[in-house]
Amino acid sequence: MGRLRFYVAAEPNPPPYWEKIQFLNSDGLPFRTRIKWESPYLLVDRADTESGLLTAIWPSAQHGLIAVSTGTIMERDTPYVLVRELARGTLNRLRNQVALWQLAGMQMPEELAPLQKAAVQWLSKSATSNLDFEGGNRYAQLCLELALQGISVLCGSYSQQALAARQRQNSKAPILIGTQLQDVIPDNNSAVPILEAANTLGIAFPWKRIEAEEGQYNWSHTDKQLAWAQAHGTRVCAGPLIDWHSESIPDWLVLWDDDYENLLSMTTDYIKRVVTRYKGRVQVWNAAAKINTTPALQLNDDKRLHLAGRILQTVREIDNQTPVIMTIDQPAGEGLSDHGGELTPWQFADTLARADLGLTGIGLEYRIGFNPGEALPRDPLAFCQQLDTWTNLNIPVILFLQAAPTGSTSAVQQQRAWLADYGPTLLSKPTVQGLLWNRLSDPPNLPTEENGTGLVSADGQPKPILTVLRELKTKYGV
C-alpha cells in the first residue's frame, strides 16, 4: 500500500470537502483511495505507488470553493505542503497553455505576463519557507490566486479571439442557446425574457410522469410544452427521452432492476412510443441522460453501453433524419468511484461513437456543485482543456449547464458572473454547437432566503443570469 502525506495547516479543521479529494492516474482515472485527516495532515492511502495528480477543493477569493489539482507527484517520505502543490499545479497549467496558444498564433493580453511573474515569485518564496509553514502557506495561496486570475485573463482573451475567428469562418452555422423547460410552461412574467435569451428550448419526457402506471400514458403536459415552443418559433431539443435519475423514472421500473432483458424491453418500448408520437416536430433528439452512470439502476459498463446502443437503434429505426445526441453525466469523471464504472466518460462516449449507431452528437451535463452526482467547480481553463479532449470524438457537443453558488457574495450575482466568465470560453470551442441551461425555474418550495440554480425565481421573476444568456444568444446564436 502507498501513502502520501500533505501538510494543510496548524489548526484542527480539515480543508473543505476533504472527503472529495481524488488521486488520479495519467488517464484521469481515480485510484481507489482512503482519505484520513490527522491534523495537520491529510493522509492519502492507495493500493499501489504509481505517480499521479491530486485534486482537492480549495477556497479562492475569486472563485469561492473550487477544485484545483497538483502537478504529477510521487510517493515520498517528506510530506507535501498541500496549498503549495495546488498552486504549483495550477501555475504549471497556466504556463503550459500560454505556450500552446502562443504557438497557435494567439495574441497574449498585456496584463498576463505580470500576473505570471508575480505568481512565480510567490511560489519561490513559499518553496524557500519550509521552516515557516504558515508563512509558506500564505505565499502559496497568493501564488494560487494570481494563477487563477491569470487563467481568467487568458481564457477571456482566448474566447474573444477564437469566437471572432469562428464567426468569420462559419458565420452561418447555428449555435443552440437556451434552456431546459423542465415541467414549466412560462407565464407572462418570464416568457418574454426567456424567448429573448433562447433560440432553443429543451423539452424533457419524464418517464415517471408520462407512464406513472405501467401501460398508461399521459402526454398532455408534454404536448402543451411543445405547442408553446412551436408557437414562439424556437428550436426544440427533445429530451432527455429518458433521464436515468431515480426522480425521473417510474417507481414500477425498479422492480425490474435485476431483470435486464425486461428492463431493456420496457425501455425500448417507451422510446418507440415517444419518437413515433413526436417525429417531425423536433430539431434534435436527446436520447438519454446519465446513461454512463445510471444512478437509479445498478448496471455495469457493459450493460450501460448495450442499453445506450439499443436506445440509439430504436430512435433511428423510427426517425433516421433528425440529429440524435446522448448526454454524458459528470464528464470529468468525478463519479467513477461511486457508480463502479471502469470506463471514463470519454471512453464510454467514444465506444458509442465508433459503433456506427447513428449518434450525431454528444451532450455533456455539468451540474456543478458538491452534492453526490454533481461535477466539481473548476476554473475556465480546466473546462477548456476538458472540451479539447471531447473534440477528439469529431462530433458536435451540446452543453447542459447548471452551477450552484460557491462563494460568499450574492447567489444571483454569482450565478450571473459564472455564466459571463465561462460561457464565452465554452462557446469558443468549434465542436460546441449548443449551450442549454439545465434548469429554467427554481423549485417552488425553495426558502425565500435561498437562491436556486434556475434562470427565473420560484415565483417566475427573471434573474440576472438571463441577461448574460441573452447576450450570448445575440452574439453567437442564429
C-alpha positions as CSV (number, residue, x, y, z in Angstrom):
1,M,0.0,0.0,0.0
2,G,1.2,3.5,-0.8
3,R,0.7,6.6,1.4
4,L,1.0,10.3,0.5
5,R,1.1,12.9,3.3
6,F,0.0,16.5,2.8
7,Y,0.6,19.3,5.4
8,V,-2.5,21.5,5.5
9,A,-2.3,24.0,8.4
10,A,-1.6,24.1,12.1
11,E,-5.3,24.1,13.0
12,P,-7.7,21.3,14.0
13,N,-10.1,21.7,11.0
14,P,-9.5,19.8,7.7
15,P,-9.9,21.6,4.3
16,P,-13.5,21.9,3.0
17,Y,-15.0,18.8,1.4
18,W,-11.8,16.9,2.1
19,E,-13.6,13.6,1.7
20,K,-14.0,14.5,-2.1
21,I,-10.2,14.5,-2.6
22,Q,-9.2,12.3,-5.5
23,F,-5.9,10.9,-6.7
24,L,-5.9,10.4,-10.5
25,N,-3.6,8.5,-12.8
26,S,-2.3,9.8,-16.1
27,D,-5.5,8.8,-17.9
28,G,-7.7,10.7,-15.4
29,L,-9.0,7.6,-13.7
30,P,-9.2,7.8,-9.9
31,F,-7.2,5.4,-7.8
32,R,-9.0,3.6,-5.1
33,T,-8.1,5.7,-2.1
34,R,-8.8,6.2,1.6
35,I,-8.5,9.7,2.8
36,K,-7.8,10.4,6.5
37,W,-7.5,13.6,8.5
38,E,-4.9,13.6,11.2
39,S,-4.3,17.3,12.0
40,P,-2.4,19.0,10.5
41,Y,-2.0,16.3,7.8
42,L,-4.2,14.7,5.1
43,L,-3.2,11.1,4.5
44,V,-4.0,9.5,1.1
45,D,-3.7,5.7,1.2
46,R,-3.7,3.8,-2.1
47,A,-3.3,0.2,-3.2
48,D,-0.2,1.0,-5.3
49,T,2.6,3.6,-5.5
50,E,2.1,5.0,-9.0
51,S,2.5,8.7,-9.5
52,G,-0.5,10.9,-10.2
53,L,-2.4,14.1,-9.6
54,L,-4.3,15.1,-6.5
55,T,-7.5,17.1,-6.9
56,A,-8.8,18.9,-3.9
57,I,-11.4,21.6,-3.1
58,W,-9.8,24.8,-2.1
59,P,-11.0,28.3,-1.3
60,S,-10.3,31.1,-3.7
61,A,-11.1,34.8,-3.3
62,Q,-12.1,35.0,-7.0
63,H,-13.9,31.7,-7.5
64,G,-15.1,30.7,-4.0
65,L,-14.6,27.0,-3.4
66,I,-13.0,25.4,-6.5
67,A,-11.4,22.1,-7.5
68,V,-7.7,22.5,-8.3
69,S,-5.0,19.9,-8.9
70,T,-1.4,19.4,-8.1
71,G,1.2,18.6,-10.7
72,T,2.3,15.0,-11.0
73,I,3.6,13.9,-7.6
74,M,5.2,10.7,-6.5
75,E,5.3,8.9,-3.2
76,R,8.0,10.1,-0.8
77,D,8.8,10.2,2.9
78,T,8.7,14.0,3.2
79,P,5.1,15.4,3.5
80,Y,3.9,17.7,0.7
81,V,2.5,21.1,1.5
82,L,-1.0,20.9,0.1
83,V,-1.6,24.5,-0.9
84,R,1.9,24.8,-2.4
85,E,1.4,21.8,-4.6
86,L,-2.1,23.0,-5.7
87,A,-0.6,26.4,-6.5
88,R,2.3,24.7,-8.4
89,G,-0.1,22.6,-10.4
90,T,-2.4,25.5,-11.3
91,L,0.5,27.7,-12.3
92,N,2.0,25.0,-14.5
93,R,-1.3,24.5,-16.3
94,L,-1.4,28.2,-17.0
95,R,2.1,28.4,-18.3
96,N,1.8,25.3,-20.4
97,Q,-1.4,26.6,-22.0
98,V,0.1,30.0,-22.7
99,A,2.9,28.3,-24.6
100,L,0.5,26.1,-26.6
101,W,-1.8,29.0,-27.6
102,Q,1.2,31.2,-28.4
103,L,2.4,28.6,-30.8
104,A,-1.1,28.5,-32.4
105,G,-0.8,32.3,-33.0
106,M,-2.9,33.7,-30.2
107,Q,-2.1,37.3,-29.1
108,M,-1.4,37.3,-25.4
109,P,-3.1,40.0,-23.2
110,E,-0.7,42.6,-21.8
111,E,-1.8,42.0,-18.2
112,L,-1.0,38.3,-18.2
113,A,2.8,38.4,-18.0
114,P,2.9,40.5,-14.8
115,L,0.5,38.0,-13.2
116,Q,2.6,35.1,-14.2
117,K,5.8,36.7,-12.9
118,A,4.3,37.6,-9.6
119,A,2.9,34.1,-9.2
120,V,6.3,32.5,-9.8
121,Q,7.9,34.9,-7.2
122,W,5.3,33.9,-4.5
123,L,5.7,30.2,-5.3
124,S,9.5,30.6,-5.0
125,K,9.1,32.4,-1.7
126,S,6.8,29.6,-0.5
127,A,9.2,26.9,-1.5
128,T,12.0,28.5,0.5
129,S,10.0,28.9,3.6
130,N,10.0,25.3,4.8
131,L,10.7,26.3,8.4
132,D,7.9,28.9,8.4
133,F,4.9,26.6,7.5
134,E,2.2,29.2,7.9
135,G,4.1,31.9,6.1
136,G,4.8,29.4,3.3
137,N,1.1,28.6,3.1
138,R,0.2,32.3,2.8
139,Y,2.8,32.8,-0.1
140,A,1.4,29.7,-1.8
141,Q,-2.1,31.0,-1.5
142,L,-1.1,34.3,-3.1
143,C,0.5,32.3,-6.0
144,L,-2.7,30.3,-6.4
145,E,-4.9,33.4,-6.5
146,L,-2.6,35.0,-9.1
147,A,-2.5,31.9,-11.2
148,L,-6.3,31.6,-11.2
149,Q,-6.5,35.3,-12.0
150,G,-4.1,34.7,-14.9
151,I,-6.3,31.8,-16.1
152,S,-9.4,34.1,-16.2
153,V,-7.5,36.7,-18.2
154,L,-6.0,34.2,-20.6
155,C,-9.4,32.4,-21.2
156,G,-11.2,35.7,-21.6
157,S,-8.8,36.8,-24.3
158,Y,-8.8,33.4,-25.9
159,S,-12.6,33.3,-26.1
160,Q,-12.7,36.7,-27.8
161,Q,-10.1,35.8,-30.4
162,A,-11.4,32.3,-31.0
163,L,-15.1,33.3,-31.3
164,A,-14.2,36.1,-33.7
165,A,-12.3,33.6,-35.9
166,R,-15.2,31.1,-35.6
167,Q,-17.7,33.7,-36.8
168,R,-15.5,34.7,-39.7
169,Q,-15.0,31.1,-40.8
170,N,-18.5,29.7,-40.4
171,S,-20.9,32.6,-39.7
172,K,-24.0,30.7,-40.8
173,A,-23.5,27.6,-38.5
174,P,-26.3,27.7,-35.9
175,I,-25.3,27.6,-32.2
176,L,-28.2,26.5,-30.0
177,I,-28.6,28.8,-27.0
178,G,-31.4,28.3,-24.5
179,T,-32.7,26.4,-21.5
180,Q,-34.4,23.2,-20.5
181,L,-38.1,23.9,-19.7
182,Q,-38.4,21.2,-17.0
183,D,-42.1,21.0,-16.1
184,V,-42.6,24.7,-16.7
185,I,-44.8,26.4,-19.3
186,P,-43.5,30.1,-18.9
187,D,-46.1,32.6,-17.8
188,N,-46.4,36.3,-18.8
189,N,-43.7,37.4,-16.4
190,S,-41.0,35.2,-17.7
191,A,-42.0,34.4,-21.3
192,V,-40.5,37.5,-22.9
193,P,-37.1,37.4,-21.3
194,I,-36.8,33.7,-21.8
195,L,-37.6,34.0,-25.5
196,E,-35.2,36.9,-25.9
197,A,-32.5,34.7,-24.4
198,A,-33.2,31.4,-26.2
199,N,-33.3,30.2,-29.7
200,T,-33.7,26.6,-28.5
201,L,-35.8,25.1,-25.7
202,G,-35.2,21.6,-24.2
203,I,-38.4,19.7,-23.5
204,A,-37.9,16.6,-21.3
205,F,-40.0,13.5,-21.5
206,P,-40.1,12.4,-17.8
207,W,-41.0,8.7,-17.9
208,K,-42.2,8.9,-14.3
209,R,-44.9,11.4,-15.2
210,I,-45.8,10.1,-18.7
211,E,-46.2,6.5,-17.6
212,A,-46.8,6.7,-13.9
213,E,-48.7,3.4,-14.1
214,E,-47.3,0.7,-16.4
215,G,-49.0,0.8,-19.7
216,Q,-51.0,4.0,-19.1
217,Y,-49.7,7.1,-20.9
218,N,-50.3,10.8,-20.3
219,W,-48.9,13.1,-22.9
220,S,-50.9,16.2,-22.1
221,H,-48.3,18.3,-20.4
222,T,-45.6,17.5,-22.9
223,D,-48.0,18.3,-25.8
224,K,-48.6,21.7,-24.2
225,Q,-44.9,22.5,-23.8
226,L,-44.2,21.5,-27.4
227,A,-47.1,23.6,-28.7
228,W,-45.9,26.6,-26.6
229,A,-42.3,26.3,-28.0
230,Q,-43.5,25.9,-31.6
231,A,-45.9,28.8,-31.3
232,H,-43.0,31.0,-30.4
233,G,-40.7,29.8,-33.2
234,T,-37.9,28.2,-31.1
235,R,-36.0,25.1,-32.0
236,V,-36.8,22.1,-29.8
237,C,-34.2,19.8,-28.3
238,A,-36.4,16.9,-27.3
239,G,-35.2,15.1,-24.2
240,P,-33.7,13.6,-22.4
241,L,-36.2,11.0,-23.5
242,I,-35.1,9.0,-20.5
243,D,-33.2,10.5,-17.6
244,W,-31.6,7.7,-15.5
245,H,-32.1,9.5,-12.3
246,S,-34.2,8.0,-9.6
247,E,-36.5,11.0,-9.6
248,S,-37.2,10.7,-13.3
249,I,-38.0,7.0,-13.9
250,P,-41.3,5.4,-12.8
251,D,-41.4,3.7,-9.5
252,W,-42.6,0.4,-11.0
253,L,-39.5,0.1,-13.2
254,V,-37.1,-0.5,-10.3
255,L,-38.9,-3.9,-9.8
256,W,-37.1,-5.0,-13.0
257,D,-33.6,-3.8,-11.8
258,D,-32.4,-7.4,-11.6
259,D,-34.1,-8.4,-14.9
260,Y,-32.1,-6.7,-17.6
261,E,-33.9,-8.2,-20.5
262,N,-37.3,-7.0,-19.3
263,L,-35.8,-3.6,-18.4
264,L,-34.4,-3.3,-21.9
265,S,-37.7,-4.3,-23.5
266,M,-39.7,-1.7,-21.5
267,T,-37.1,1.0,-22.2
268,T,-37.2,0.5,-26.0
269,D,-41.0,0.2,-26.0
270,Y,-41.2,3.6,-24.2
271,I,-38.7,5.2,-26.7
272,K,-40.7,3.9,-29.6
273,R,-43.8,5.5,-28.3
274,V,-42.1,8.9,-27.7
275,V,-40.3,9.1,-31.1
276,T,-43.3,7.8,-33.1
277,R,-45.6,10.5,-31.5
278,Y,-43.2,13.4,-31.9
279,K,-41.3,12.6,-35.0
280,G,-41.0,15.6,-37.4
281,R,-41.8,18.1,-34.7
282,V,-38.4,18.5,-33.1
283,Q,-35.0,19.5,-34.3
284,V,-32.7,17.3,-32.0
285,W,-33.4,14.1,-30.1
286,N,-31.6,13.9,-26.7
287,A,-32.0,10.2,-26.3
288,A,-30.9,9.7,-22.7
289,A,-29.1,11.5,-19.9
290,K,-26.9,10.0,-17.2
291,I,-26.5,6.9,-19.4
292,N,-22.9,6.4,-18.3
293,T,-23.8,6.4,-14.6
294,T,-27.4,5.2,-14.4
295,P,-27.7,6.3,-10.7
296,A,-31.2,4.8,-10.5
297,L,-30.1,1.3,-11.6
298,Q,-27.2,-1.0,-10.7
299,L,-25.7,-1.6,-14.1
300,N,-22.1,-2.3,-15.1
301,D,-20.4,-0.6,-18.0
302,D,-21.2,-3.4,-20.5
303,K,-24.9,-3.2,-19.8
304,R,-24.9,0.6,-19.8
305,L,-23.3,0.6,-23.3
306,H,-25.7,-2.1,-24.5
307,L,-28.6,-0.1,-23.2
308,A,-27.3,3.1,-24.8
309,G,-26.8,1.3,-28.1
310,R,-30.3,-0.1,-28.1
311,I,-31.8,3.3,-27.3
312,L,-30.0,4.8,-30.3
313,Q,-31.0,2.0,-32.6
314,T,-34.6,2.4,-31.5
315,V,-34.7,6.1,-32.3
316,R,-33.0,5.5,-35.6
317,E,-35.4,2.8,-36.7
318,I,-38.3,5.3,-36.5
319,D,-36.5,8.5,-37.4
320,N,-33.3,8.3,-39.4
321,Q,-33.2,12.1,-40.2
322,T,-33.3,14.1,-37.0
323,P,-29.9,14.5,-35.2
324,V,-29.6,12.3,-32.1
325,I,-27.3,13.0,-29.1
326,M,-26.6,11.0,-26.0
327,T,-25.9,13.0,-22.8
328,I,-22.9,12.1,-20.6
329,D,-23.0,12.7,-16.9
330,Q,-20.1,14.2,-14.9
331,P,-17.8,14.5,-18.0
332,A,-14.7,15.0,-15.8
333,G,-15.3,11.6,-14.2
334,E,-15.9,12.6,-10.6
335,G,-18.4,9.8,-10.0
336,L,-16.3,6.9,-11.3
337,S,-15.6,5.6,-7.9
338,D,-19.2,6.0,-6.9
339,H,-21.0,4.1,-9.7
340,G,-18.5,1.4,-10.1
341,G,-17.6,2.1,-13.7
342,E,-14.3,1.2,-15.3
343,L,-14.6,3.4,-18.4
344,T,-14.0,7.1,-18.2
345,P,-16.9,9.3,-19.6
346,W,-14.9,10.0,-22.7
347,Q,-14.1,6.3,-23.3
348,F,-17.8,5.5,-22.8
349,A,-18.8,8.1,-25.4
350,D,-16.0,7.1,-27.8
351,T,-17.3,3.5,-27.8
352,L,-20.8,4.7,-28.7
353,A,-19.4,7.0,-31.4
354,R,-17.4,4.2,-33.0
355,A,-20.3,1.7,-33.0
356,D,-22.0,3.4,-36.1
357,L,-25.4,3.5,-34.3
358,G,-26.5,6.9,-35.8
359,L,-25.1,9.1,-33.0
360,T,-24.6,12.6,-34.4
361,G,-23.5,14.4,-31.2
362,I,-22.7,14.2,-27.5
363,G,-24.4,16.1,-24.7
364,L,-22.2,17.0,-21.7
365,E,-24.1,17.6,-18.5
366,Y,-22.3,19.8,-15.9
367,R,-24.5,20.1,-12.8
368,I,-21.8,21.9,-10.8
369,G,-21.7,21.7,-7.0
370,F,-20.7,19.5,-4.2
371,N,-23.6,17.1,-3.8
372,P,-23.4,13.5,-4.9
373,G,-23.7,13.2,-8.7
374,E,-22.6,16.7,-9.4
375,A,-19.5,17.9,-11.2
376,L,-16.9,19.8,-9.2
377,P,-16.5,23.5,-9.8
378,R,-13.3,24.2,-11.8
379,D,-11.6,27.2,-13.4
380,P,-12.3,28.1,-17.0
381,L,-9.1,26.6,-18.3
382,A,-10.0,23.2,-16.8
383,F,-13.3,23.2,-18.7
384,C,-11.5,24.4,-21.8
385,Q,-9.0,21.6,-21.6
386,Q,-11.8,19.1,-21.0
387,L,-13.5,20.2,-24.2
388,D,-10.3,19.8,-26.1
389,T,-10.4,16.1,-25.1
390,W,-14.0,15.8,-26.3
391,T,-13.1,17.4,-29.6
392,N,-11.3,14.1,-30.4
393,L,-14.6,12.4,-30.9
394,N,-15.1,14.5,-34.1
395,I,-18.8,15.0,-33.5
396,P,-20.7,18.1,-32.2
397,V,-21.1,18.8,-28.5
398,I,-24.1,20.3,-26.7
399,L,-23.5,21.6,-23.2
400,F,-26.2,21.3,-20.4
401,L,-25.1,23.5,-17.6
402,Q,-26.2,24.2,-14.1
403,A,-24.0,25.9,-11.5
404,A,-24.6,26.3,-7.8
405,P,-23.1,29.3,-5.9
406,T,-19.8,28.5,-4.2
407,G,-18.7,31.9,-2.8
408,S,-19.8,34.4,-0.2
409,T,-21.4,37.1,-2.4
410,S,-25.0,37.3,-3.6
411,A,-26.0,33.9,-5.1
412,V,-27.8,35.5,-8.0
413,Q,-24.8,37.7,-8.9
414,Q,-22.5,34.7,-8.6
415,Q,-24.7,32.8,-11.0
416,R,-24.7,35.7,-13.5
417,A,-20.9,36.1,-13.1
418,W,-20.2,32.4,-13.6
419,L,-22.0,32.3,-17.0
420,A,-20.5,35.6,-18.0
421,D,-17.0,34.2,-17.3
422,Y,-17.4,30.7,-18.5
423,G,-20.0,31.0,-21.3
424,P,-17.8,32.6,-24.0
425,T,-14.9,30.3,-23.2
426,L,-17.1,27.2,-23.6
427,L,-18.7,28.5,-26.9
428,S,-15.2,29.4,-28.3
429,K,-14.6,25.7,-29.0
430,P,-15.7,24.9,-32.6
431,T,-17.0,21.5,-31.5
432,V,-19.5,23.1,-29.2
433,Q,-22.8,23.6,-31.1
434,G,-25.1,24.3,-28.2
435,L,-25.4,25.6,-24.7
436,L,-28.6,25.0,-22.7
437,W,-29.0,26.0,-19.1
438,N,-30.3,22.9,-17.3
439,R,-32.8,24.5,-15.0
440,L,-35.3,27.1,-16.0
441,S,-37.0,27.7,-12.7
442,D,-36.1,27.5,-9.0
443,P,-38.2,24.8,-7.2
444,P,-41.5,26.2,-5.7
445,N,-40.6,25.0,-2.2
446,L,-37.3,26.9,-2.1
447,P,-37.0,29.0,1.1
448,T,-37.2,32.7,0.3
449,E,-33.8,33.5,1.7
450,E,-32.1,31.0,-0.6
451,N,-31.5,31.1,-4.3
452,G,-31.5,28.1,-6.6
453,T,-29.8,27.5,-9.9
454,G,-32.8,28.4,-12.2
455,L,-32.9,31.3,-14.7
456,V,-36.1,32.5,-13.0
457,S,-37.1,32.5,-9.4
458,A,-39.8,30.2,-7.9
459,D,-42.4,33.0,-8.5
460,G,-41.4,33.4,-12.1
461,Q,-39.3,36.6,-11.8
462,P,-36.3,36.7,-14.2
463,K,-32.9,36.6,-12.6
464,P,-29.7,38.5,-13.8
465,I,-28.3,35.4,-15.5
466,L,-30.9,35.7,-18.2
467,T,-29.2,38.9,-19.3
468,V,-26.0,37.0,-19.9
469,L,-27.8,34.2,-21.8
470,R,-29.5,36.8,-24.0
471,E,-26.1,38.4,-24.8
472,L,-24.6,35.0,-25.7
473,K,-27.6,34.3,-28.0
474,T,-27.4,37.8,-29.6
475,K,-23.7,37.4,-30.3
476,Y,-23.4,33.8,-31.2
477,G,-26.8,32.2,-31.7
478,V,-28.5,32.0,-35.0
